[in-house]
């Protein structure tokens, strides 16, 4: 699923992703703008024990509900995305184990930057992400412990490393223009597919 603009959609049922819904599949989802969709799920919804999609270099923004939701024992790799201005969590993990959440900009979401629903919801790696101004905090660990700075997450949560707090410096974010123009600090450059 490459280089598409997916906007203004609403799913047929509760919990379905309004932009992209993956159930027991492992597609490459790369270079898309997934924006302004209305859902009881998220911009991208991943479920099913056979789901291991690669979610790379997408802009996932301004969706009603969250940016990416991972459920049902899925194991996505979420790398180098901009996940911003969604009305719930940037990334929600519930009974899933994402392989990696690396090098993302996770900002201005109404909920947490990343929210783990419980003890069965641990990502393998949460590395080199930039967090900024998420409404509920940076990270909710195992559904019970909240972290408000990247440094506190890095110090306390075993799967986290080298995450940063900072303004991503979007061009004219106030007027909703050019959220795709990213100012990624040199320390955030990680290449992995």
N, C-alpha and C positions, 0 to 999 in steps of 0.2 A: 504494500500500500504506500505508494511513493508520490510525493510532490503534489498533493491535493489540497484544496481549500474545502473544509467541511464545516459549514456554518448554518445556523438557523434551523436545526433539526430537532425533532422531539420523538422519543421512542414510543413503541406501542404499549409497553408495560412497565410497571415499577421495577427499578433495579437495572434496567437495560441501559447501556451506554448510549447517549444521544448522538455522539460522534462516531465511535467505532465500538463494536461489541465483539469480543473474542471468546469463544467457548470451545475448549479442547482443540485449540489450534496454535500454531507457532509462526505467524507471519512476521515479516520484516515491516515495521511501520516507521517510515523515515521521511523527513523533509516536509511534513504536512503542517497546515495551519488548522487547528481544531478549535474553533472559537464561537462563542455566543450560541451554544446549543442549550436546549432546555431538557432537563432530565431528573428522574429520581435516582439516577446512577451517577455517571460522571462523563467527562469528555471522552475518555477511553475506559472501558470496563472489561476486565480480564478475569475469566473464571474457568474452572476445570483443571483436574490434576494433569492433563496432557497439554496444558497451555504453557508455552515458554517463548512468547513473542519477544523480539528485539524492538524496543521503542527508542528510536534514535533521532536526535536533531529535529524535534518537532516543537512548534509553538502551541501550547495548550492553555488557552486563556479565555476568561470572561464567560465560562460555562456556568449554568445554574447547577449547583451541587459542586462536586470536586473536579480535579484535573484528571487523575488516574486512580481507579479503584481496582484493587487486586483481591480476589476472593477464591474460594473453592480449591485450595491447594495449588494454585497457579504459581509459576516461577518465572516471571518476566525479567528481562534485563532492561533497565530504564537509564539511558545514558545520554548526556548532553542535550537535554530538553530545556525549554523555558516554560515553566508551569506557574502562571501568574493570574491574579485577579479573579479566581474562581470563588463561588459563594460558599464553599465548604473547604475541606482539606486539599492541600496540593496533591499529596499522595496518601491514599487510605489503604491500609493493609489489614485484612480480616481473614483469618484462617488461610493465609497464603504465605509463601516464602520466596519473595523476589530474590533472584540470584544476586543482583547488584543494582544499586541506586547510586550512580556515579556521575559527577561533573554536571549536575543540573543547577539551573537557577530556579529557586522555589521562593516566590515572593508575592506579597500583597494578597494572599488567599485569606478568606474570612476565618477559616478554621486553623488547624495546625499546618505547618509546612509538611510534616510527615506524621501520620497517626497510625500506631499499631493498636489493634482492637484488643489483643490479649496475648497470653503466653505462647499461643500457637501461631503467632504472626511476626516472626523475626525475619528480616531481610538478611542475606548473607553478608553483604558489604554496603555500607552507606558512607561513601568516601568523596571528598573533594566537591561537595555541594556548597552553593552560596545561598544563604537564607537571608530574607529581608522582610520585615514588617508583616509577618503572618499574624492574623488576629488573635488566635488562641495561644500561640507560642511556636517555637521552632520544632519541637519533637514531643510526641506522647509515646512513652515506652510501655509496652505490654498492657495498655489500657489503664494504667494507674499512676505513672510518674511523669510529670510535665517538666520540660526543659525550655528555658527562655533564651539561652544563648548557645551558639555552636560550640564554644569552648567547654561549657558544662556538659553537653552531650558527648563530645570527644573524650572527656575525662571519665564519664560514668557508664556509657553504653558500649559493650564490647564490640559490636559490629560497626561502630562509627569511627572515622579517622579523617583528620585533615579537613574538616568542614569549616566554613567561614561565615561570619556575619558581615553584611555590607550592602550598600545600595548598588544595584546592578546598573544604574545610570541609563535607564531606557531613555530614548529620545521622545520627549513630549508625552509621557505616560498619562499626564493629567487629562489631556484631550483624547486619549485613546488612539493615538497615532503612532505608528512604527514601533510597536512592541517587539517586532522581529529584529530590530536593529539592536544587537547585543553588544555590551561592553564587557567582555569576559576577561577578567584579570589574567595575566600571564601565569600566575600560580594555579589557575583553574584548568589549564590546558592538559587534558588527558585524552589519549586516543585508545579506544577499545571498541570492538564490535563483537 
